[in-house]
Each structure stands twice: as structure tokens, then as C-alpha cells.
Amino acid sequence: MHVLKKQTDISLKLIDKMDKVDQIGEGGCTALIWACLNGLSEVAFKLIEKMNKINQVSNLGRTALYRACIRGLSDVVFKLIDKMDKVDQIDTYGRTVLMVACDE
């Protein structure tokens, strides 16, 4: 858990210092997708407030919402549902966020 706390602290500091946090990186992922994938709820909340591209879809067809559902980050899931334009994205395996939420 100590490593997770350090990741969160460093990420939050960087978000405060950066003008642009919407960059799309490897695999079509944003920092928000990575934060959700790694279970960093506090980081995800800060990114949701600062980002314009919360609807970004990775090369696998997965969004931050999809990743937050997989990790069980219900507080982040509810925030993303309220903020996102589209929540019915289908990934490359034909799965929707609803399917993931029901499965996990």
C-alpha cells in the first residue's frame, strides 16, 4: 500500500504543475485511463476535473469508465457516468461497460 500512496502523491503533484493532462500515450491511453487501471481513485477524480478528453477510447476500445468498473472504483464510475458523453463503447472483444460491471 505504501507504493500506491507514493504513486498517488507524485501523480497529484504532477497534475497540479502540468498545463495539459490530456495527452494520449501508448495504446491510445490517457493518464485518466491509467489511473483507473491502477486503482488510483484520488488521481482519477483530479484528472476528471482537469481533462477535456474523459471520453478517450484506447486501442482496445476501453475507456476510463471501463477500467474503473474492472477495478471496482464505484465512486469514480459514478462520477464518470455523470460526466461522459457516451457510456456504451464496445471494446475489441465485443464487451460493453455494462457487461463488465455485471461480470466483475
C-alpha positions, 0 to 999 in steps of 0.5 A: 500500500505504501507504493500506491500512496507514493504513486498517488502523491507524485501523480497529484503533484504532477497534475497540479504543475502540468498545463495539459493532462490530456495527452494520449500515450501508448495504446491510445491511453490517457493518464485518466485511463491509467489511473483507473487501471491502477486503482488510483481513485484520488488521481482519477477524480483530479484528472476528471476535473482537469481533462477535456478528453474523459471520453478517450477510447484506447486501442482496445476500445476501453475507456476510463469508465471501463477500467474503473468498473474492472477495478471496482472504483464505484465512486469514480464510475459514478462520477464518470457516468455523470460526466461522459458523453457516451457510456456504451463503447464496445471494446475489441472483444465485443464487451460493453461497460455494462457487461463488465460491471455485471461480470466483475 
